[in-house]
Amino acid sequence: MNQTRIDASAPSEIEWLDGATRPWLAPVEAPQPVPAPRGPEESSGRARLVINRGPDAGTGFAISTPRTTIGRSRECDIVVDDTTVSREHAELRRREGRYVLVDGGSLNGTYLNRLPVESAELNDGDEIWVGKVRFTFRTDG
């Protein structure tokens, strides 16, 4: 969408093909939006999971809620269509600006940096395995 707006307060005149002079409204740049102030829970930056292997490699998922579920169920926030993934395989929980990976009692387990975990705090660059799918956890700040 073109972000140009018309400023009606400063018309200029142009000469039209019929020889008449008429006012013309000049385009001006639209004001840039000001970002909303960040709340205390957002102070650590945004988080996301990025698939790093397979046909969907590079696909990212924003983690924007205090609890994000991962699994095969269509009710999950991040749906993984893989038979090695449980219906509600794992979840990410945000606590005081940090993120924790929690296994949801999955059959095949949840792995963090190649080690099985029930619950573990995440750091930027950590690799999460859910079934055959591998994610990289990323934070911006």
N, CA, C and O of each residue as an XYZ file, in Angstrom:
564
protein
N       0.845     -1.181      0.000
C       0.000      0.000      0.000
C       0.882      1.232      0.000
O       1.879      1.275      0.720
N       0.536      2.232     -0.791
C       1.289      3.472     -0.862
C       1.041      4.275      0.402
O      -0.107      4.536      0.761
N       2.115      4.670      1.080
C       2.003      5.379      2.351
C       2.047      6.894      2.162
O       2.348      7.626      3.105
N       1.748      7.372      0.946
C       1.743      8.806      0.696
C       0.394      9.378      1.086
O      -0.645      8.784      0.797
N       0.406     10.514      1.734
C      -0.859     11.168      2.071
C      -0.854     12.561      1.449
O       0.194     13.072      1.055
N      -2.015     13.158      1.367
C      -2.159     14.485      0.782
C      -2.230     15.511      1.904
O      -2.975     15.351      2.870
N      -1.437     16.567      1.754
C      -1.444     17.655      2.732
C      -2.301     18.780      2.164
O      -1.866     19.500      1.266
N      -3.514     18.934      2.681
C      -4.442     19.937      2.168
C      -4.139     21.331      2.683
O      -4.749     22.293      2.218
N      -3.222     21.475      3.625
C      -2.950     22.790      4.200
C      -2.001     23.625      3.346
O      -1.875     24.828      3.574
N      -1.333     23.018      2.369
C      -0.367     23.781      1.581
C      -0.563     23.536      0.093
O       0.297     22.924     -0.541
N      -1.679     24.000     -0.488
C      -1.894     23.770     -1.915
C      -0.957     24.634     -2.758
O      -0.610     25.752     -2.379
N      -0.566     24.103     -3.885
C       0.179     24.888     -4.863
C      -0.677     24.923     -6.126
O      -1.646     24.173     -6.244
N      -0.321     25.786     -7.059
C      -1.128     25.892     -8.273
C      -0.364     25.318     -9.443
O       0.857     25.444     -9.534
N      -1.108     24.682    -10.344
C      -0.516     24.178    -11.573
C      -1.380     24.630    -12.738
O      -2.564     24.924    -12.576
N      -0.770     24.680    -13.909
C      -1.523     25.068    -15.098
C      -1.997     23.802    -15.793
O      -1.197     22.918    -16.101
N      -3.303     23.718    -16.041
C      -3.900     22.558    -16.668
C      -3.848     22.699    -18.182
O      -3.527     23.772    -18.693
N      -4.160     21.627    -18.907
C      -4.106     21.640    -20.363
C      -5.035     22.671    -20.980
O      -4.764     23.169    -22.073
N      -6.130     23.001    -20.297
C      -7.053     23.994    -20.848
C      -6.580     25.427    -20.576
O      -7.286     26.380    -20.905
N      -5.388     25.587    -19.977
C      -4.842     26.911    -19.704
C      -5.243     27.487    -18.366
O      -4.682     28.501    -17.952
N      -6.176     26.890    -17.686
C      -6.608     27.406    -16.380
C      -5.595     27.032    -15.304
O      -4.926     26.001    -15.382
N      -5.504     27.901    -14.298
C      -4.654     27.628    -13.146
C      -5.551     27.208    -11.990
O      -6.484     27.919    -11.616
N      -5.255     26.064    -11.445
C      -6.064     25.534    -10.343
C      -5.138     25.066     -9.217
O      -3.976     24.731     -9.446
N      -5.680     25.052     -8.005
C      -4.859     24.538     -6.899
C      -4.630     23.037     -7.056
O      -5.486     22.308     -7.558
N      -3.471     22.602     -6.620
C      -3.125     21.186     -6.653
C      -2.568     20.807     -5.293
O      -1.783     21.557     -4.712
N      -2.963     19.661     -4.783
C      -2.496     19.216     -3.475
C      -1.228     18.391     -3.654
O      -1.193     17.442     -4.438
N      -0.202     18.762     -2.923
C       1.095     18.094     -3.045
C       1.185     16.901     -2.092
O       0.760     16.993     -0.940
N       1.737     15.784     -2.567
C       1.924     14.645     -1.671
C       3.060     14.917     -0.686
O       4.044     15.572     -1.027
N       2.916     14.420      0.509
C       3.977     14.508      1.520
C       4.165     13.120      2.110
O       3.286     12.265      2.001
N       5.311     12.900      2.732
C       5.591     11.612      3.355
C       4.651     11.365      4.529
O       4.369     12.272      5.311
N       4.174     10.143      4.644
C       3.327      9.766      5.782
C       4.185      9.689      7.038
O       5.348      9.293      6.967
N       3.630     10.057      8.179
C       4.410      9.951      9.406
C       4.715      8.489      9.715
O       3.883      7.612      9.481
N       5.907      8.232     10.239
C       6.297      6.877     10.589
C       5.671      6.484     11.923
O       5.632      7.300     12.844
N       5.183      5.255     12.045
C       4.582      4.829     13.310
C       5.625      4.776     14.419
O       6.788      4.450     14.182
N       5.200      5.094     15.607
C       6.079      5.047     16.769
C       5.825      3.723     17.470
O       4.677      3.401     17.777
N       6.895      2.932     17.735
C       6.664      1.655     18.396
C       6.108      1.838     19.798
O       6.456      2.785     20.503
N       5.236      0.916     20.189
C       4.658      0.966     21.534
C       5.742      0.677     22.562
O       6.667     -0.089     22.291
N       5.636      1.283     23.737
C       6.624      0.992     24.769
C       6.569     -0.480     25.159
O       5.503     -1.095     25.164
N       7.726     -1.030     25.484
C       7.800     -2.431     25.858
C       7.495     -2.611     27.329
O       7.925     -1.825     28.173
N       6.747     -3.656     27.620
C       6.438     -4.000     29.002
C       7.583     -4.775     29.616
O       8.508     -5.163     28.902
N       7.553     -5.012     30.916
C       8.645     -5.695     31.585
C       8.868     -7.122     31.098
O      10.008     -7.587     31.109
N       7.822     -7.839     30.668
C       7.994     -9.204     30.200
C       8.663     -9.258     28.837
O       9.212    -10.295     28.464
N       8.628     -8.158     28.084
C       9.218     -8.147     26.754
C      10.639     -7.608     26.760
O      11.264     -7.536     25.702
N      11.155     -7.237     27.886
C      12.437     -6.558     27.940
C      13.598     -7.430     27.495
O      14.641     -6.901     27.110
N      13.453     -8.754     27.536
C      14.547     -9.628     27.151
C      14.585     -9.889     25.644
O      15.454    -10.629     25.184
N      13.691     -9.318     24.878
C      13.677     -9.499     23.436
C      12.651    -10.529     23.005
O      12.008    -11.174     23.833
N      12.511    -10.670     21.710
C      11.552    -11.621     21.156
C      12.227    -12.974     20.974
O      13.438    -13.064     20.771
N      11.424    -14.009     21.051
C      11.946    -15.362     20.867
C      11.239    -16.027     19.698
O      10.111    -15.675     19.351
N      11.923    -16.998     19.097
C      11.323    -17.755     18.004
C      12.008    -19.115     17.896
O      13.144    -19.299     18.332
N      11.295    -20.043     17.312
C      11.851    -21.344     16.969
C      11.985    -21.390     15.461
O      11.071    -20.991     14.739
N      13.126    -21.877     14.978
C      13.371    -21.982     13.546
C      13.674    -23.440     13.226
O      14.563    -24.040     13.831
N      12.940    -24.010     12.278
C      13.217    -25.383     11.847
C      14.553    -25.371     11.117
O      14.758    -24.577     10.198
N      15.468    -26.259     11.530
C      16.790    -26.221     10.906
C      17.126    -27.463     10.089
O      18.254    -27.603      9.616
N      16.154    -28.371      9.915
C      16.394    -29.551      9.099
C      15.121    -30.006      8.421
O      14.027    -29.857      8.964
N      15.270    -30.564      7.224
C      14.113    -31.115      6.526
C      13.518    -30.157      5.516
O      14.072    -29.087      5.264
N      12.376    -30.544      4.930
C      11.781    -29.747      3.855
C      11.304    -28.371      4.309
O      11.177    -27.464      3.486
N      11.038    -28.198      5.598
C      10.577    -26.904      6.105
C      11.698    -26.095      6.747
O      11.427    -25.143      7.479
N      12.947    -26.457      6.486
C      14.092    -25.749      7.080
C      13.995    -24.259      6.793
O      13.700    -23.845      5.672
N      14.246    -23.463      7.820
C      14.185    -22.012      7.698
C      12.861    -21.424      8.141
O      12.769    -20.216      8.362
N      11.831    -22.251      8.276
C      10.532    -21.768      8.741
C      10.641    -21.381     10.209
O      11.143    -22.153     11.025
N      10.169    -20.180     10.542
C      10.251    -19.693     11.915
C       8.883    -19.527     12.547
O       7.890    -19.279     11.863
N       8.847    -19.666     13.862
C       7.621    -19.508     14.640
C       7.888    -18.531     15.773
O       8.755    -18.779     16.612
N       7.159    -17.429     15.810
C       7.316    -16.449     16.890
C       6.748    -17.025     18.177
O       5.689    -17.652     18.178
N       7.463    -16.804     19.265
C       7.009    -17.226     20.593
C       6.554    -15.954     21.290
O       7.374    -15.198     21.812
N       5.244    -15.718     21.298
C       4.742    -14.428     21.778
C       3.790    -14.533     22.961
O       3.255    -13.523     23.418
N       3.576    -15.738     23.456
C       2.675    -15.918     24.590
C       3.440    -16.549     25.751
O       4.507    -17.126     25.540
N       2.921    -16.450     26.962
C       3.618    -17.045     28.110
C       3.739    -18.572     28.028
O       4.606    -19.159     28.675
N       2.877    -19.214     27.238
C       2.910    -20.673     27.092
C       2.666    -21.006     25.626
O       1.631    -20.641     25.069
N       3.614    -21.698     24.999
C       3.501    -22.086     23.600
C       3.612    -23.600     23.508
O       4.616    -24.177     23.927
N       2.587    -24.248     22.962
C       2.582    -25.707     22.870
C       3.088    -26.174     21.508
O       2.884    -25.518     20.486
N       3.761    -27.340     21.528
C       4.311    -27.949     20.321
C       3.811    -29.385     20.273
O       3.924    -30.113     21.260
N       3.259    -29.801     19.135
C       2.807    -31.182     19.020
C       2.082    -31.452     17.728
O       1.978    -30.585     16.860
N       1.581    -32.665     17.608
C       0.878    -33.096     16.407
C      -0.569    -32.626     16.381
O      -1.162    -32.536     15.306
N      -1.149    -32.325     17.535
C      -2.546    -31.892     17.621
C      -2.742    -30.535     16.952
O      -1.898    -29.646     17.066
N      -3.852    -30.390     16.262
C      -4.185    -29.110     15.627
C      -4.456    -28.028     16.668
O      -4.509    -26.845     16.330
N      -4.627    -28.417     17.922
C      -4.853    -27.458     19.008
C      -3.550    -26.814     19.489
O      -3.589    -25.825     20.221
N      -2.411    -27.354     19.092
C      -1.115    -26.814     19.529
C      -0.812    -25.503     18.814
O      -1.315    -25.246     17.720
N       0.012    -24.685     19.445
C       0.431    -23.421     18.829
C       1.356    -23.671     17.645
O       1.264    -22.990     16.624
N       2.248    -24.652     17.783
C       3.137    -25.056     16.690
C       2.795    -26.505     16.368
O       3.071    -27.404     17.162
N       2.196    -26.727     15.205
C       1.754    -28.061     14.806
C       2.855    -28.720     13.980
O       3.323    -28.164     12.987
N       3.261    -29.924     14.413
C       4.297    -30.692     13.728
C       3.647    -31.961     13.187
O       3.239    -32.836     13.951
N       3.557    -32.051     11.869
C       2.909    -33.191     11.224
C       3.935    -34.304     11.027
O       4.486    -34.478      9.940
N       4.180    -35.054     12.103
C       5.175    -36.120     12.090
C       4.713    -37.177     13.090
O       4.390    -36.853     14.233
N       4.681    -38.447     12.660
C       4.184    -39.510     13.540
C       5.076    -39.750     14.750
O       4.633    -40.389     15.704
N       6.306    -39.269     14.750
C       7.193    -39.435     15.908
C       6.953    -38.363     16.967
O       7.579    -38.375     18.027
N       6.047    -37.441     16.675
C       5.724    -36.349     17.602
C       4.400    -36.674     18.288
O       3.431    -37.055     17.631
N       4.365    -36.520     19.610
C       3.134    -36.755     20.373
C       2.132    -35.638     20.118
O       2.491    -34.563     19.639
N       0.874    -35.906     20.444
C      -0.179    -34.903     20.217
C       0.147    -33.596     20.929
O       0.035    -32.526     20.330
N       0.542    -33.662     22.178
C       1.005    -32.487     22.930
C       2.387    -32.835     23.456
O       2.546    -33.246     24.606
N       3.373    -32.665     22.605
C       4.724    -33.165     22.837
C       5.493    -32.355     23.880
O       6.069    -32.920     24.810
N       5.500    -31.041     23.722
C       6.290    -30.185     24.615
C       5.687    -28.788     24.629
O       4.776    -28.476     23.863
N       6.212    -27.968     25.510
C       5.787    -26.563     25.525
C       6.942    -25.681     25.959
O       7.869    -26.113     26.644
N       6.851    -24.436     25.536
C       7.788    -23.403     25.979
C       7.031    -22.513     26.944
O       5.912    -22.085     26.661
N       7.642    -22.238     28.076
C       7.024    -21.355     29.068
C       7.944    -20.168     29.295
O       9.158    -20.316     29.437
N       7.340    -18.989     29.325
C       8.111    -17.771     29.601
C       7.943    -17.447     31.082
O       6.827    -17.318     31.586
N       9.077    -17.320     31.764
C       9.076    -16.991     33.190
C      10.096    -15.891     33.427
O      11.293    -16.074     33.204
N       9.607    -14.748     33.881
C      10.475    -13.611     34.216
C      11.455    -13.289     33.088
O      12.638    -13.043     33.327
N      10.948    -13.295     31.863
C      11.764    -12.929     30.709
C      12.652    -14.040     30.181
O      13.373    -13.824     29.207
N      12.629    -15.213     30.782
C      13.416    -16.361     30.327
C      12.457    -17.423     29.789
O      11.263    -17.397     30.090
N      12.976    -18.342     29.002
C      12.151    -19.390     28.416
C      12.598    -20.758     28.921
O      13.790    -21.037     29.044
N      11.613    -21.600     29.209
C      11.863    -22.945     29.707
C      11.171    -23.933     28.771
O      10.007    -23.753     28.413
N      11.904    -24.985     28.377
C      11.358    -26.066     27.567
C      10.880    -27.160     28.516
O      11.628    -27.596     29.392
N       9.631    -27.607     28.345
C       9.051    -28.630     29.218
C       8.484    -29.755     28.347
O       7.661    -29.511     27.465
N       8.934    -30.994     28.603
C       8.385    -32.146     27.898
C       6.971    -32.399     28.398
O       6.715    -32.288     29.597
N       6.058    -32.734     27.511
C       4.660    -32.950     27.878
C       4.323    -34.409     28.117
O       3.181    -34.819     27.908
N       5.308    -35.211     28.557
C       5.069    -36.640     28.743
C       5.069    -37.375     27.416
O       4.363    -38.371     27.256
N       5.849    -36.896     26.472
C       5.859    -37.461     25.125
C       6.444    -38.874     25.112
O       7.273    -39.216     25.955
N       6.007    -39.687     24.154
C       6.474    -41.060     24.018
C       7.954    -41.111     23.626
O       8.710    -41.906     24.185
N       8.370    -40.280     22.680
C       9.745    -40.312     22.177
C      10.675    -39.324     22.861
O      11.861    -39.277     22.534
N      10.176    -38.541     23.790
C      11.024    -37.616     24.534
C      11.269    -36.307     23.805
O      11.043    -36.184     22.601
N      11.737    -35.337     24.572
C      12.126    -34.024     24.065
C      13.603    -33.860     24.374
O      14.048    -34.156     25.483
N      14.364    -33.388     23.392
C      15.810    -33.291     23.550
C      16.257    -31.845     23.416
O      15.750    -31.091     22.584
N      17.214    -31.478     24.251
C      17.824    -30.153     24.195
C      19.315    -30.356     24.014
O      19.982    -30.931     24.875
N      19.835    -29.882     22.892
C      21.254    -30.050     22.568
C      21.666    -31.521     22.693
O      22.703    -31.842     23.275
N      20.834    -32.403     22.138
C      21.048    -33.852     22.044
C      20.905    -34.616     23.358
O      21.216    -35.805     23.416
N      20.441    -33.947     24.411
C      20.238    -34.614     25.695
C      18.754    -34.619     26.038
O      18.080    -33.605     25.858
N      18.223    -35.758     26.536
C      16.807    -35.794     26.910
C      16.545    -34.888     28.109
O      17.340    -34.836     29.048
N      15.417    -34.173     28.067
C      15.069    -33.266     29.165
C      13.596    -33.415     29.522
O      12.759    -33.742     28.681
N      13.310    -33.168     30.783
C      11.922    -33.029     31.222
C      11.583    -31.554     31.329
O      10.468    -31.135     31.019
N      12.573    -30.761     31.777
C      12.419    -29.313     31.893
C      13.813    -28.698     31.898
O      14.696    -29.155     32.622
N      14.008    -27.657     31.086
C      15.317    -27.010     31.016
C      15.171    -25.578     30.512
O      14.337    -25.294     29.652
N      15.992    -24.680     31.057
C      16.005    -23.290     30.605
C      16.707    -23.210     29.257
O      17.686    -23.913     29.008
N      16.189    -22.341     28.390
C      16.723    -22.201     27.038
C      17.637    -20.994     26.914
O      17.453    -19.976     27.582
N      18.626    -21.136     26.043
C      19.526    -20.042     25.689
C      19.530    -19.890     24.179
O      19.227    -20.837     23.453
N      19.873    -18.702     23.708
C      19.932    -18.441     22.277
C      20.845    -19.464     21.596
O      21.968    -19.700     22.042
N      20.353    -20.062     20.518
C      21.137    -21.027     19.754
C      20.936    -22.471     20.164
O      21.456    -23.369     19.501
N      20.193    -22.727     21.244
C      19.936    -24.106     21.666
C      19.171    -24.857     20.588
O      18.330    -24.289     19.891
N      19.483    -26.158     20.463
C      18.787    -27.002     19.496
C      17.793    -27.890     20.235
O      18.150    -28.577     21.193
N      16.549    -27.871     19.785
C      15.466    -28.648     20.388
C      15.040    -29.721     19.392
O      14.765    -29.428     18.229
N      14.989    -30.967     19.861
C      14.508    -32.064     19.028
C      13.149    -32.491     19.538
O      12.987    -32.819     20.714
N      12.176    -32.485     18.646
C      10.819    -32.949     18.937
C      10.526    -33.995     17.871
O      10.251    -33.650     16.722
N      10.583    -35.284     18.247
C      10.477    -36.331     17.247
C      11.655    -36.215     16.294
O      12.802    -36.116     16.731
N      11.382    -36.227     14.997
C      12.445    -36.091     13.993
C      12.712    -34.637     13.614
O      13.620    -34.355     12.832
N      11.932    -33.726     14.158
C      12.047    -32.310     13.796
C      13.033    -31.620     14.729
O      13.007    -31.812     15.945
N      13.901    -30.812     14.129
C      14.889    -30.070     14.909
C      14.645    -28.579     14.751
O      14.537    -28.056     13.642
N      14.562    -27.913     15.892
C      14.381    -26.466     15.941
C      15.627    -25.835     16.551
O      16.340    -26.467     17.331
N      15.876    -24.591     16.189
C      16.860    -23.776     16.897
C      16.093    -22.675     17.602
O      15.249    -22.009     17.004
N      16.397    -22.488     18.888
C      15.763    -21.438     19.684
C      16.561    -20.161     19.487
O      17.781    -20.162     19.648
N      15.886    -19.073     19.142
C      16.540    -17.779     18.903
C      15.870    -16.684     19.712
O      14.648    -16.668     19.864
N      16.678    -15.769     20.231
C      16.155    -14.579     20.900
C      16.796    -13.353     20.275
O      17.927    -13.411     19.793
N      16.070    -12.243     20.285
C      16.564    -10.968     19.750
C      16.833    -10.029     20.911
O      16.080     -9.078     21.123
N      17.867    -10.273     21.646
C      18.186     -9.327     22.713
C      18.389     -9.888     24.032
O      18.661     -9.152     24.980
